[in-house]
Amino acid sequence: MAWNSRCAVIGFLAVLLSSGCGGADSGTEPGPNEAGLQDAPGDSAQSTCPSGAGPAMVLLETFCIDSTEVTASQYQAFLDSNPLVSDQIAECSFNGTYVPDNGGFCGFGKYDPAGHPDEPIVCVDWCDAYAYCRFAGKRLCGRKGGGSVDFADYQDATKSEWFDACSDHGARRYPYGDTYQSDSCNGLDHSGCKTGSEPGCRPLPAGTLPSCASKGGILDLSGNVAEWEDSCDGATGKKDGCRIRGGTVAASQYELICSEPGMYYGVAPRDGVGEAVGIRCCADPK
């Protein structure tokens, strides 16, 4: 895979990113993984997860996390709400649109909520992901208790919500266990995608593989599409490096390990957009 800036191609680490210069397809109804809630086994029924927009959530002791990646149709519902780009945090003042890129390396119809409504949303930058989660009544997964997780703490299950969910509190190498299973999650060995940017290479609809479930029942934390994390190395704007977690359809065995940075060394600029980079949200329980 390779990646490029908003309108110019730059090769880097055999990974593909682009920044948004493309248009969008319009309006579809939200997909089947719409808002809901779910308690993890053994959790008290007195604590529940927010029932905002997007995927149903799973309660993991002290926080909630989306059970799947956010889908294209769920993201389209966000766009259909006519969100204001002026209503962004300071670090995202550069971001002039929430519309996913659909050109360059993000071409091949990667953003197609009408034709592929249940596939994970891709080709969104960090600011798009942050804004979507806020729209959904949630937050971009970051530090337990809310806010950004320190850039150095991506392997600390006591601090990073995403890593804690993927690794069962740091006890597992992969969501499903310690031993690699080539067909459990949608990585290179399952998909056969060499780069992820081939015209016919698409992620599976969110939640397709029950074999790719964490102990709490969260799907696709490894493979399919990677996910932005609220963890950046600065707060200056579009070129801050932000964490990307979980690997993609073209991820190797190593890149699918919960604790490893994986693709792009796990970092991309805040304004970067990848054809296999999407969104998962977290929240505090109620």
C-alpha positions as CSV (number, residue, x, y, z in Angstrom):
1,M,0.0,0.0,0.0
2,A,1.1,3.6,-0.4
3,W,-0.2,7.0,0.7
4,N,-0.5,10.5,-0.6
5,S,-1.3,14.0,0.7
6,R,-4.6,15.7,0.0
7,C,-4.0,15.9,-3.7
8,A,-0.5,14.6,-4.4
9,V,0.9,11.1,-4.2
10,I,3.8,10.3,-1.9
11,G,5.0,6.7,-1.5
12,F,5.7,5.6,2.1
13,L,6.2,2.3,3.8
14,A,4.2,0.4,1.3
15,V,1.0,1.9,2.7
16,L,-1.8,3.8,1.0
17,L,-3.1,7.1,2.4
18,S,-4.6,10.0,0.6
19,S,-6.2,13.3,1.6
20,G,-9.7,14.2,0.6
21,C,-10.1,15.9,-2.7
22,G,-13.0,13.6,-4.0
23,G,-16.7,13.9,-4.0
24,A,-19.3,11.8,-2.2
25,D,-22.3,9.7,-3.1
26,S,-25.5,10.8,-1.4
27,G,-28.1,9.5,1.0
28,T,-28.8,6.0,2.2
29,E,-30.6,4.8,5.3
30,P,-28.4,3.7,8.2
31,G,-27.3,0.1,8.1
32,P,-28.2,-2.9,10.3
33,N,-25.6,-2.2,13.0
34,E,-27.4,0.9,14.1
35,A,-27.5,2.3,17.6
36,G,-28.1,0.0,20.5
37,L,-26.4,-1.3,23.6
38,Q,-25.1,-4.6,24.9
39,D,-23.8,-5.6,28.3
40,A,-20.7,-7.9,28.4
41,P,-21.3,-11.2,30.2
42,G,-21.2,-10.7,34.0
43,D,-21.5,-6.9,33.9
44,S,-24.2,-5.3,36.0
45,A,-27.4,-4.4,34.2
46,Q,-27.3,-1.2,36.1
47,S,-24.6,0.1,33.8
48,T,-25.5,0.4,30.1
49,C,-23.9,1.9,27.0
50,P,-25.1,5.0,25.2
51,S,-27.7,4.4,22.5
52,G,-26.4,7.0,20.1
53,A,-25.9,6.6,16.4
54,G,-23.7,4.0,14.8
55,P,-22.9,0.5,15.8
56,A,-24.3,-1.2,18.9
57,M,-21.8,-0.9,21.8
58,V,-20.3,-3.5,24.2
59,L,-19.7,-2.7,27.8
60,L,-16.2,-3.6,29.1
61,E,-16.2,-2.9,32.8
62,T,-15.3,0.8,32.8
63,F,-16.0,1.9,29.2
64,C,-18.1,1.1,26.1
65,I,-16.8,0.4,22.6
66,D,-18.5,-0.1,19.3
67,S,-19.1,-3.7,18.5
68,T,-18.0,-3.2,14.8
69,E,-16.4,-0.6,12.7
70,V,-18.6,2.3,11.7
71,T,-20.2,1.5,8.3
72,A,-20.6,3.6,5.2
73,S,-24.3,4.0,5.7
74,Q,-23.9,5.1,9.3
75,Y,-21.3,7.7,8.2
76,Q,-23.7,8.9,5.5
77,A,-26.3,9.6,8.2
78,F,-23.8,11.9,9.8
79,L,-23.3,13.7,6.5
80,D,-27.0,13.9,6.0
81,S,-27.3,15.8,9.3
82,N,-25.4,18.7,7.6
83,P,-22.6,18.9,10.3
84,L,-20.8,22.2,10.5
85,V,-17.1,22.1,9.8
86,S,-16.8,25.3,11.9
87,D,-17.7,23.2,15.0
88,Q,-14.4,21.4,15.3
89,I,-11.6,21.4,17.9
90,A,-8.7,23.7,17.3
91,E,-6.4,21.0,16.0
92,C,-8.9,20.4,13.1
93,S,-9.4,24.0,12.0
94,F,-7.7,23.0,8.7
95,N,-10.5,20.4,7.9
96,G,-12.8,21.9,5.4
97,T,-15.0,18.9,4.7
98,Y,-16.3,15.7,6.3
99,V,-16.9,14.1,2.9
100,P,-14.6,11.0,2.4
101,D,-12.1,11.1,-0.3
102,N,-13.2,9.2,-3.4
103,G,-10.3,10.0,-5.7
104,G,-6.6,9.1,-6.1
105,F,-5.7,6.0,-4.0
106,C,-9.1,6.2,-2.4
107,G,-10.8,5.7,-5.8
108,F,-12.2,2.4,-7.1
109,G,-15.5,3.4,-5.4
110,K,-14.2,2.9,-1.9
111,Y,-16.8,5.3,-0.5
112,D,-20.1,3.9,-1.8
113,P,-22.8,4.0,0.9
114,A,-25.5,3.1,-1.7
115,G,-23.7,0.1,-3.3
116,H,-21.8,-1.1,-0.2
117,P,-23.7,0.3,2.8
118,D,-22.5,-2.2,5.4
119,E,-18.8,-2.0,4.6
120,P,-16.7,0.0,7.0
121,I,-16.4,3.7,6.2
122,V,-12.8,4.4,4.9
123,C,-11.0,7.4,3.4
124,V,-11.8,9.7,6.4
125,D,-9.1,11.6,8.2
126,W,-8.6,11.8,12.0
127,C,-10.8,15.0,12.3
128,D,-13.7,13.3,10.4
129,A,-13.5,10.3,12.8
130,Y,-13.4,12.6,15.8
131,A,-16.4,14.6,14.5
132,Y,-18.4,11.5,13.7
133,C,-18.0,10.0,17.1
134,R,-19.1,13.2,18.7
135,F,-22.2,13.3,16.4
136,A,-23.0,9.7,17.5
137,G,-23.0,10.7,21.2
138,K,-19.7,8.9,21.8
139,R,-16.0,9.7,21.5
140,L,-13.1,8.6,19.4
141,C,-11.5,5.8,21.4
142,G,-8.6,7.2,23.4
143,R,-7.8,7.2,27.1
144,K,-9.9,5.4,29.7
145,G,-12.2,7.9,31.3
146,G,-12.1,10.2,28.2
147,G,-9.7,12.4,26.3
148,S,-6.5,11.6,24.4
149,V,-4.3,8.7,25.4
150,D,-0.7,9.6,25.6
151,F,1.2,8.7,22.4
152,A,3.6,6.4,24.2
153,D,0.8,4.4,26.0
154,Y,-0.6,2.5,23.0
155,Q,0.5,-0.9,24.6
156,D,-0.9,0.0,28.1
157,A,-4.2,-1.7,28.7
158,T,-4.8,0.3,31.8
159,K,-4.8,3.5,29.7
160,S,-5.7,2.8,26.0
161,E,-9.3,1.8,25.5
162,W,-8.6,0.4,22.1
163,F,-5.7,-1.8,23.2
164,D,-7.6,-3.0,26.3
165,A,-10.5,-4.1,24.2
166,C,-8.4,-5.8,21.6
167,S,-6.1,-7.6,24.0
168,D,-8.4,-8.6,26.9
169,H,-6.6,-6.3,29.4
170,G,-3.2,-7.1,27.8
171,A,-3.6,-10.9,28.1
172,R,-4.0,-11.8,24.4
173,R,-1.8,-11.2,21.4
174,Y,-4.8,-11.3,19.0
175,P,-8.4,-10.6,19.8
176,Y,-9.3,-14.3,19.7
177,G,-6.2,-15.6,21.6
178,D,-2.4,-15.9,21.6
179,T,-1.9,-18.2,18.6
180,Y,-2.3,-16.7,15.1
181,Q,-5.2,-18.1,13.1
182,S,-4.8,-17.1,9.4
183,D,-8.6,-17.2,8.7
184,S,-10.0,-15.8,11.9
185,C,-9.7,-12.1,10.9
186,N,-9.6,-10.4,7.5
187,G,-5.9,-9.8,7.0
188,L,-3.6,-10.7,4.1
189,D,-3.8,-14.4,4.7
190,H,-7.6,-14.3,4.6
191,S,-8.3,-11.7,1.9
192,G,-5.3,-12.3,-0.5
193,C,-5.0,-8.6,-0.9
194,K,-1.4,-7.7,-1.5
195,T,-1.6,-3.9,-1.0
196,G,-5.2,-3.1,-0.2
197,S,-5.4,-0.6,-3.1
198,E,-6.3,-3.1,-5.8
199,P,-9.5,-2.1,-7.6
200,G,-11.2,-5.4,-6.5
201,C,-9.9,-5.4,-3.0
202,R,-12.6,-4.3,-0.5
203,P,-13.1,-4.9,3.2
204,L,-15.8,-7.3,4.3
205,P,-19.1,-5.9,5.6
206,A,-18.6,-5.0,9.3
207,G,-19.0,-7.9,11.6
208,T,-18.9,-10.6,8.9
209,L,-16.4,-12.8,10.7
210,P,-17.6,-14.0,14.2
211,S,-14.2,-15.8,14.4
212,C,-12.6,-12.3,14.7
213,A,-14.2,-11.5,18.1
214,S,-12.5,-10.3,21.2
215,K,-13.3,-11.9,24.6
216,G,-16.0,-9.2,25.0
217,G,-17.5,-9.9,21.6
218,I,-16.1,-6.9,19.8
219,L,-15.6,-7.7,16.1
220,D,-12.8,-6.8,13.6
221,L,-10.4,-5.2,16.0
222,S,-7.8,-7.0,13.9
223,G,-7.9,-6.7,10.1
224,N,-10.6,-5.6,7.7
225,V,-9.9,-1.8,8.2
226,A,-7.7,0.0,10.6
227,E,-9.1,2.5,13.0
228,W,-8.1,6.0,14.1
229,E,-7.3,6.4,17.8
230,D,-7.4,9.6,19.9
231,S,-3.7,9.5,20.4
232,C,-1.4,12.0,18.7
233,D,2.1,13.2,19.1
234,G,1.2,16.9,19.1
235,A,-1.7,19.4,19.0
236,T,-0.6,21.8,16.3
237,G,-2.8,20.7,13.4
238,K,-2.9,18.6,10.3
239,K,0.6,17.2,10.4
240,D,0.4,15.8,14.0
241,G,1.1,12.1,13.9
242,C,-1.9,10.1,15.2
243,R,-2.2,6.4,16.0
244,I,-3.9,4.0,13.6
245,R,-4.8,0.6,15.2
246,G,-5.8,-2.9,14.1
247,G,-4.4,-3.6,10.6
248,T,-6.2,-3.9,7.3
249,V,-7.2,-6.4,4.6
250,A,-3.5,-6.4,3.6
251,A,-2.0,-6.7,7.0
252,S,0.5,-9.4,7.8
253,Q,0.5,-11.7,10.8
254,Y,2.7,-9.2,12.7
255,E,0.6,-6.2,11.8
256,L,-2.5,-7.9,13.2
257,I,-1.1,-8.3,16.7
258,C,-3.0,-6.0,19.2
259,S,0.1,-4.6,20.8
260,E,2.0,-3.8,17.6
261,P,1.8,-0.5,15.8
262,G,1.4,-2.4,12.5
263,M,0.8,-0.5,9.3
264,Y,2.5,2.9,8.7
265,Y,4.3,2.0,12.0
266,G,0.9,2.8,13.4
267,V,1.1,6.5,12.7
268,A,-0.4,8.8,10.1
269,P,-0.8,12.6,9.9
270,R,-4.0,14.0,11.3
271,D,-5.1,15.0,7.7
272,G,-4.2,11.7,6.2
273,V,-6.9,9.5,4.6
274,G,-6.5,5.8,3.9
275,E,-8.4,3.5,1.6
276,A,-8.3,1.0,4.5
277,V,-8.6,3.4,7.6
278,G,-11.9,3.9,9.3
279,I,-13.6,4.6,12.6
280,R,-14.6,3.0,15.9
281,C,-16.0,4.9,18.8
282,C,-16.0,4.6,22.6
283,A,-18.0,6.0,25.4
284,D,-18.5,6.1,29.2
285,P,-21.3,3.8,30.5
286,K,-24.4,5.3,31.9
